[in-house]
Amino acid sequence: MTNGDEREPPEANIKSYRQRYDTHERIPAAGRPRDAILAEMEEIASLEEERWHDGFASGSVYHGDQDHVDFLSKVYTINSQANPLHTDIWPSVVKYESEIVSMTASMLGADESGAERGTPAEICGTLSSGGTESILLAMKTYRDRAREEKGITKPNMIVPTTAHAAFHKAAQYFNIELVQIPVDADFRADVAATEEAITENTVVLVGSSPQFPHGVIDPIAELSELARSRGIGFHTDACLGGFLLPWAHRLGYDVPPFDFRLPGVTSMSADTHKYGYAAKGTSVVLYRGQDLRHYQYFTTTDWPGGLYCSPSFAGSRPGALSAACWAAMISVGEEGYLESARRILETAAKIRSGVAAIEELQLFGDSLFVSAFGSEELDIYKVMDAMAERGWSLNGLHKPACVHLCTTLRQTEPGVAERFLEDLKQSVAFVSDQPDWTGAMAPIYGMANTIPDRGVVRDALRDHMDSWYRTR
Ligand SMILES: Cc1ncc(COP(=O)(O)O)c(C=O)c1O
């Protein structure tokens, strides 16, 4: 630690666990006593808890109060065997999931969408396992609809460069050409460039509310209207902001419409496991009308295993996570979401003005709750490394090089925002004073940003993932 306090950095390297605990490369001949397993897991969890609990992590844990975590854990325990694939055994999960979808749709403008509830045109949707799955499902849906209804066999999707990596994943998985359009100096999608990029094979346009890197909201009204005028689908990715921006709007913050109040918005993704305060593993994907949702569904009628259907990618699913998601939404309630949003937005404003006051740093983009910053004078990744030495886990971003902190309830706890700003000032001073200090991640980021052969960078990432599965 460079700030000389007593706090040990958390165990970041999984290898350190291998030195400390037994490694199991084969199923043990005799089962280990449950008490021993629980004791070991509690010890490991306690090594990791401080960092997220005390607000050192950007995003990651969006609620994290002990009583909330204990409540969700109890709900999980009650429902741990539930699997919504077997709706006859667990109709409870059908109830939870349909209500989660309905509550999310209502929060995101379904009641002002012009599409009547209870009709085939209503705003509808399904649960998924997270933001990435919601996005993958929606993109597959548009691909399949375009093939069926327009005979498009070489589909493309138009997304701003700042749209989440999940759209790249969808393009790779589903063989959809990814057309990336630039963002303006404020990091907002360029509408004119989007219009120019549309072809007869375009199946969907995308905008984010907000995008992950800088927390900036794209011009959703213009983009969705453009899509509507061309008879193309429009997806608002509100994975990050879906459960925060509606409350920000109600609190009087300037939040332009981004949801089903806009007639051109035909689908949305909104993550319950972020600002919805559910346990990790749930998100909602919504559609304008059941016809569109049908393209998401999987059915097979001739399999010897029976008539089979499933709404999303998985077959069997953890019903307990759906139950915990429902319980989170019901227990937090509108008042809880409003109060949490107020605390998060006030803390984020404090953090943003503190960052803006540090001479060597520049804030990137206008955001309500993400603070992205770069530097013209310093290597920003070294600043990120110096912050990591002080316990902080910030997100390193590139094109352009910057770093961000996404504010959650963890940073609203007393003293956390102040500690962040103090550590940031010290880190900036440290990096300014020590030009020869290399840091840990800075050289890797620097190299990854400058190597022209992206295949080399891709291979390095593959090696990195291989390392996750090595047991020695
Ligand atoms: C805007 C946006 N979209 C999609 C995602 C993907 O969500 P997940 O990590 O739950 O798959 C994220 C995650 O941060 C996000 O910020």
The ligand as an ORCA input file, in Angstrom:
! r2SCAN-3c Opt
* xyz 0 1
  C     -25.078     -0.492    -20.961
  C     -24.833     -1.936    -20.633
  N     -25.351     -2.886    -21.428
  C     -25.159     -4.194    -21.183
  C     -24.414     -4.612    -20.107
  C     -24.169     -6.094    -19.904
  O     -24.695     -6.550    -18.702
  P     -24.225     -7.924    -18.027
  O     -22.841     -7.718    -17.530
  O     -25.243     -8.113    -16.956
  O     -24.289     -8.999    -19.042
  C     -23.846     -3.653    -19.256
  C     -23.017     -4.044    -18.118
  O     -22.444     -3.237    -17.430
  C     -24.069     -2.275    -19.533
  O     -23.534     -1.310    -18.773
*
